[in-house]
Amino acid sequence: MNRYTTVIDLMRHGEPEGGRLFRGSKDDPLSATGWQQMRTVAAEFRPWQAVVSSPLRRCREFAEELATRHGLPVEIDPLFREIGFGDWEGLSAEQVEVRHPGALAEYWRAPEGYTPPGGEPLVRFDARIEAAWDGLLERHRGAHVLLVCHGGVIRACLRQVLGLPLANLWRIDVPYAAPTRVRIHGDHGEPVPILEFLNGGFAGWWL
């Protein structure tokens, strides 16, 4: 049997400059707090054979620092960028509500049927992340990889893994710098992905 195990550790970026906003493709860097959050979680542990990152600065700059420190290859994959929020980008939830009354509630209630003006439809985003996830697993089959990305991206990856309805995507909480692990067991049949932990493992997630 051609058996293998692939381990993907997903890590959301830390706090960006400007605090909590709808960012999407808005390319803000990490704040000092955000850098500290990510460095604390990663510490000096290096079980990974490669680091993959979103191209956006709040992910990429930390991924490159970590990869350089540990002598690991780093791969910047544009498919793992965050969902685009269009006219909402750079706004807080309160500002969105003032400018577009009721729109935010509609988006949380039925995100597959409502797209922020100028934003990326959730169905299209989900298809993009499915392609990115499948490509990651193909390129790094049998390896242990760190994926540094975004809250929306992690939710979409987990939707693929767990077979969740697209309408429930935003019901998964993903805090800043939180680590999540998916382990994929494969042989000649269909690979079996297992969610090993979500938003945890600070005392040993690298093992």
VEXDRENMI-699116 format. One record per residue (C-alpha): z, y, x; residue number from 1; residue in three letters. Coordinates in Angstrom, 2 decimals. Layout:
R; Z; Y; X; NUM; ALA
...
This chain:
R; 0.00; 0.00; 0.00; 1; MET
R; -0.89; 3.46; 1.31; 2; ASN
R; 2.43; 5.06; 0.41; 3; ARG
R; 3.43; 8.57; 1.35; 4; TYR
R; 5.94; 11.27; 0.43; 5; THR
R; 5.15; 14.97; 0.40; 6; THR
R; 8.00; 17.49; 0.17; 7; VAL
R; 7.32; 21.06; -0.91; 8; ILE
R; 10.15; 23.59; -0.65; 9; ASP
R; 9.36; 26.67; -2.74; 10; LEU
R; 11.19; 29.88; -1.87; 11; MET
R; 10.89; 33.10; -3.82; 12; ARG
R; 10.78; 36.33; -1.84; 13; HIS
R; 13.92; 38.45; -1.58; 14; GLY
R; 14.53; 41.81; -3.20; 15; GLU
R; 11.61; 44.22; -2.60; 16; PRO
R; 11.97; 47.94; -2.00; 17; GLU
R; 12.35; 49.68; -5.34; 18; GLY
R; 14.41; 46.91; -6.99; 19; GLY
R; 13.43; 45.03; -10.14; 20; ARG
R; 10.00; 46.08; -11.37; 21; LEU
R; 6.86; 44.44; -12.71; 22; PHE
R; 5.04; 44.13; -9.38; 23; ARG
R; 2.29; 41.56; -9.65; 24; GLY
R; -0.18; 42.59; -6.96; 25; SER
R; 1.74; 45.79; -6.07; 26; LYS
R; 2.35; 45.21; -2.37; 27; ASP
R; 5.88; 46.49; -1.77; 28; ASP
R; 7.72; 45.24; 1.34; 29; PRO
R; 11.14; 43.63; 1.31; 30; LEU
R; 14.20; 45.84; 1.23; 31; SER
R; 16.91; 45.38; 3.87; 32; ALA
R; 18.81; 43.34; 1.27; 33; THR
R; 15.72; 41.22; 0.65; 34; GLY
R; 15.36; 40.40; 4.34; 35; TRP
R; 19.03; 39.44; 4.53; 36; GLN
R; 18.73; 37.22; 1.44; 37; GLN
R; 15.82; 35.24; 2.89; 38; MET
R; 17.19; 34.97; 6.40; 39; ARG
R; 20.54; 33.76; 5.05; 40; THR
R; 18.91; 31.03; 2.96; 41; VAL
R; 16.56; 29.82; 5.71; 42; ALA
R; 19.15; 30.30; 8.47; 43; ALA
R; 18.09; 28.41; 11.62; 44; GLU
R; 17.02; 25.21; 9.94; 45; PHE
R; 13.47; 23.98; 10.36; 46; ARG
R; 12.64; 20.70; 8.67; 47; PRO
R; 9.13; 21.97; 7.85; 48; TRP
R; 5.89; 21.11; 9.57; 49; GLN
R; 4.08; 24.15; 8.18; 50; ALA
R; 4.70; 27.38; 6.27; 51; VAL
R; 2.39; 28.51; 3.46; 52; VAL
R; 2.64; 31.99; 1.96; 53; SER
R; 1.29; 34.39; -0.60; 54; SER
R; -0.66; 37.21; 1.08; 55; PRO
R; 1.64; 39.89; -0.36; 56; LEU
R; 4.00; 41.56; 2.12; 57; ARG
R; 7.25; 40.60; 0.38; 58; ARG
R; 6.35; 36.96; 1.12; 59; CYS
R; 3.99; 37.06; 4.08; 60; ARG
R; 6.10; 39.11; 6.50; 61; GLU
R; 9.09; 36.77; 6.21; 62; PHE
R; 6.87; 33.66; 6.35; 63; ALA
R; 5.24; 34.91; 9.55; 64; GLU
R; 8.61; 35.75; 11.12; 65; GLU
R; 10.03; 32.33; 10.26; 66; LEU
R; 6.94; 30.48; 11.48; 67; ALA
R; 6.91; 32.41; 14.75; 68; THR
R; 10.59; 31.78; 15.37; 69; ARG
R; 10.19; 28.03; 14.93; 70; HIS
R; 6.73; 27.60; 16.40; 71; GLY
R; 5.21; 26.46; 13.10; 72; LEU
R; 1.69; 27.01; 11.79; 73; PRO
R; 1.51; 29.58; 8.98; 74; VAL
R; -1.15; 29.54; 6.29; 75; GLU
R; -1.80; 32.57; 4.05; 76; ILE
R; -3.24; 31.41; 0.74; 77; ASP
R; -4.49; 34.19; -1.58; 78; PRO
R; -4.37; 31.85; -4.58; 79; LEU
R; -0.56; 31.95; -4.41; 80; PHE
R; -0.36; 35.70; -5.11; 81; ARG
R; 1.70; 36.76; -8.13; 82; GLU
R; 0.27; 37.17; -11.63; 83; ILE
R; -1.27; 40.62; -12.15; 84; GLY
R; 0.60; 42.80; -14.67; 85; PHE
R; -2.07; 45.49; -14.97; 86; GLY
R; -0.75; 48.79; -16.36; 87; ASP
R; 2.82; 47.48; -16.20; 88; TRP
R; 2.85; 47.22; -12.41; 89; GLU
R; 5.42; 49.47; -10.78; 90; GLY
R; 7.35; 49.89; -14.05; 91; LEU
R; 10.78; 48.62; -15.03; 92; SER
R; 11.26; 46.67; -18.26; 93; ALA
R; 12.80; 49.80; -19.80; 94; GLU
R; 9.77; 51.91; -18.84; 95; GLN
R; 7.38; 49.32; -20.29; 96; VAL
R; 9.30; 49.41; -23.57; 97; GLU
R; 9.09; 53.21; -23.75; 98; VAL
R; 5.36; 53.29; -23.00; 99; ARG
R; 4.39; 50.18; -24.98; 100; HIS
R; 7.02; 49.66; -27.73; 101; PRO
R; 7.33; 46.01; -28.72; 102; GLY
R; 4.79; 44.76; -26.19; 103; ALA
R; 7.33; 43.24; -23.83; 104; LEU
R; 9.00; 41.25; -26.61; 105; ALA
R; 5.58; 39.96; -27.66; 106; GLU
R; 4.78; 38.95; -24.08; 107; TYR
R; 8.00; 36.97; -23.69; 108; TRP
R; 7.54; 35.37; -27.13; 109; ARG
R; 3.90; 34.30; -26.78; 110; ALA
R; 2.68; 35.02; -23.23; 111; PRO
R; -0.44; 32.87; -23.55; 112; GLU
R; -1.64; 35.07; -26.43; 113; GLY
R; -0.75; 38.53; -25.08; 114; TYR
R; -1.90; 40.11; -21.81; 115; THR
R; -0.63; 43.47; -20.51; 116; PRO
R; -3.43; 46.07; -20.47; 117; PRO
R; -5.54; 45.43; -17.38; 118; GLY
R; -3.44; 42.38; -16.49; 119; GLY
R; -4.29; 38.80; -15.62; 120; GLU
R; -4.34; 36.46; -18.64; 121; PRO
R; -1.66; 33.79; -18.34; 122; LEU
R; -4.19; 31.00; -18.90; 123; VAL
R; -6.26; 32.25; -15.96; 124; ARG
R; -3.17; 32.62; -13.76; 125; PHE
R; -2.04; 29.10; -14.65; 126; ASP
R; -5.45; 27.68; -13.71; 127; ALA
R; -5.37; 29.56; -10.40; 128; ARG
R; -1.94; 28.18; -9.50; 129; ILE
R; -2.99; 24.67; -10.54; 130; GLU
R; -5.90; 24.90; -8.08; 131; ALA
R; -3.62; 26.33; -5.38; 132; ALA
R; -1.01; 23.61; -5.90; 133; TRP
R; -3.56; 20.80; -5.86; 134; ASP
R; -5.09; 22.21; -2.69; 135; GLY
R; -1.69; 22.49; -1.02; 136; LEU
R; -0.88; 18.86; -1.79; 137; LEU
R; -4.27; 17.72; -0.54; 138; GLU
R; -4.08; 19.65; 2.74; 139; ARG
R; -0.48; 18.70; 3.49; 140; HIS
R; -0.26; 15.17; 2.15; 141; ARG
R; 2.74; 13.36; 3.63; 142; GLY
R; 4.21; 16.55; 5.19; 143; ALA
R; 7.25; 18.73; 4.55; 144; HIS
R; 6.07; 22.28; 3.81; 145; VAL
R; 7.74; 25.58; 2.95; 146; LEU
R; 5.88; 27.68; 0.35; 147; LEU
R; 7.01; 31.33; 0.29; 148; VAL
R; 5.83; 32.89; -2.94; 149; CYS
R; 6.78; 34.60; -6.21; 150; HIS
R; 8.85; 33.95; -9.31; 151; GLY
R; 5.80; 33.60; -11.53; 152; GLY
R; 4.09; 31.30; -9.04; 153; VAL
R; 7.13; 29.02; -8.79; 154; ILE
R; 7.35; 28.84; -12.58; 155; ARG
R; 3.66; 27.93; -12.80; 156; ALA
R; 4.03; 25.24; -10.12; 157; CYS
R; 6.98; 23.75; -11.99; 158; LEU
R; 5.02; 23.85; -15.22; 159; ARG
R; 2.43; 21.65; -13.49; 160; GLN
R; 5.08; 19.30; -12.12; 161; VAL
R; 7.05; 18.92; -15.37; 162; LEU
R; 4.20; 19.20; -17.87; 163; GLY
R; 5.85; 22.12; -19.70; 164; LEU
R; 4.03; 24.05; -22.44; 165; PRO
R; 2.45; 27.21; -21.09; 166; LEU
R; 4.29; 29.22; -23.76; 167; ALA
R; 7.61; 28.27; -22.09; 168; ASN
R; 6.66; 29.48; -18.60; 169; LEU
R; 9.00; 32.48; -18.54; 170; TRP
R; 12.02; 30.44; -19.69; 171; ARG
R; 12.67; 29.26; -16.12; 172; ILE
R; 15.04; 31.48; -14.12; 173; ASP
R; 14.00; 32.02; -10.47; 174; VAL
R; 16.33; 34.43; -8.59; 175; PRO
R; 15.43; 36.26; -5.41; 176; TYR
R; 15.26; 34.02; -2.30; 177; ALA
R; 16.17; 30.95; -4.36; 178; ALA
R; 14.99; 27.59; -2.93; 179; PRO
R; 13.49; 24.85; -5.09; 180; THR
R; 12.26; 21.45; -3.98; 181; ARG
R; 9.54; 19.15; -5.32; 182; VAL
R; 9.08; 15.69; -3.83; 183; ARG
R; 5.80; 13.86; -4.46; 184; ILE
R; 5.63; 10.08; -4.08; 185; HIS
R; 2.17; 8.60; -3.80; 186; GLY
R; 0.37; 5.33; -3.22; 187; ASP
R; -2.97; 4.08; -4.52; 188; HIS
R; -2.10; 5.28; -8.05; 189; GLY
R; -1.43; 8.73; -9.44; 190; GLU
R; 1.10; 10.70; -7.31; 191; PRO
R; 4.48; 11.13; -8.99; 192; VAL
R; 6.10; 14.58; -8.55; 193; PRO
R; 9.87; 14.86; -8.87; 194; ILE
R; 11.81; 18.13; -9.22; 195; LEU
R; 14.63; 17.48; -6.79; 196; GLU
R; 16.49; 20.74; -7.35; 197; PHE
R; 15.95; 24.22; -8.78; 198; LEU
R; 17.56; 27.40; -7.42; 199; ASN
R; 20.08; 25.52; -5.33; 200; GLY
R; 20.79; 23.64; -2.17; 201; GLY
R; 22.20; 26.54; -0.17; 202; PHE
R; 24.50; 24.07; 1.59; 203; ALA
R; 21.79; 21.63; 2.60; 204; GLY
R; 18.42; 22.28; 0.96; 205; TRP
R; 16.59; 21.77; 4.25; 206; TRP
R; 17.62; 18.10; 4.60; 207; LEU
